Amino acid sequence: MAEFKQFLSALREPVSAVEIKDGTGMVGTVGDVHTVVLRTGGALHALTAICTHQRCVVVFKSETTSLDCPCHGSRFKVDGSVLRGPAESPLASYPVEERDGFVWVKR
């Protein structure tokens, strides 16, 4: 059964909700799973950070407000839908919340 787990930075440290400012995103982990958390319109969103094409880790691009795969060029919207292939499937999204000033994701 899925439960809320703390979102950790690449340095494996808990991420404060204020670190993710509007229009920005961060790739980290929930458990041992690469996850991206971003904030748009003041709301937090959590998605898998694994590209659906060939499982490379995506990066958040603030200048295009998209998630880009550095391996084969797939691009995703912040809701996980595909903007440009070769990926054909969207990134999975997960419930996310702020709790005690930190980011928690249900996985």
N, C-alpha and C positions, 0 to 999 in steps of 0.2 A: 504494500500500500504506500502511495506517495505521501511524503510529509514535507513540511517547510524545512529547508536547510539554509545555513548561512552562506551567502555569496562571498567567495574569497578572491583576492587579487592574484596576479601571477606570482606574487611573493608569498602566497598562501596566508595572507592576513585578511581579517574581516574588513569589508568595504563599508565605509560610512555613506549613508544615503546622500549627504551633501557633496560628496566627491563626484557624483554623477549629475552634472549640471544639465539644464535644458539644452537639447541639441547635441549632446555628447553621449558616448557609449564606452563600455569597458568590457574586454574579454577576460574572463577569470574562470573559476570552477565552482561547481556545486557538487560536493562529494568529490569524485574523480572525473566528472563530466565537464568538458569545455562548454561554457555558457557565456552568452553576451547579455549584458543588462544595459539598457539605454533609456534616456528620458526624452520624451517629445511632448510638447504641450503641457508640461508639468507632470505628466504621468510616467511611471516606470513601466518598462516592458522587458520581458525575459524570453530569449530564444536559444535554441541550440546554436553553438558556434561551429558546428560541423557541417560543411557544405554537403548538400544532398547528391552532388555529382560524383565525387570520388573521395569524400571524407577529409578534405583539407580543412584547416581551421580558418574561418573568415576573420576579417578585420573590419572595424567600424571606421568609415570615412566621413568625418564631419562636414567636409567641403561639398559632398554630394548627398549627405544624409542617407547613406546606404551601407550595406554590409557586402564587402567584396571578397571574393576568393582569389588569393594570389596565385593559385596553381593553374587554373584554366580560364579565369576571367568571368566566372558567374557573378552576378550582382543581384542582391535582394533588397526589397523595401524593408523599412523598419518593422512592418507587420509580418515579415518572413516570406512574403510572396516574391516570386521570381520576376526580376526586371529584365535580366539578360541571361541567356544560357551560356554554356551547355546544360546547366542544371535544369531539370524539368519539374521537380517537386519543391514545395516551399520548405522553409525552415520551421521546425516544430516550435510552438510557443508554450510558455509555462506561466502559471499564476505567480505573481511577485508582489511583495509588500514591504513597506518600511515598518520595522519593529525596533523600538528602543534606539532609534537613530541609525540602524544598520539595515542592509538589504538582505531579504530572505526570499528564496525561490522554492516553489513546490516541485519536487522531482520524485 
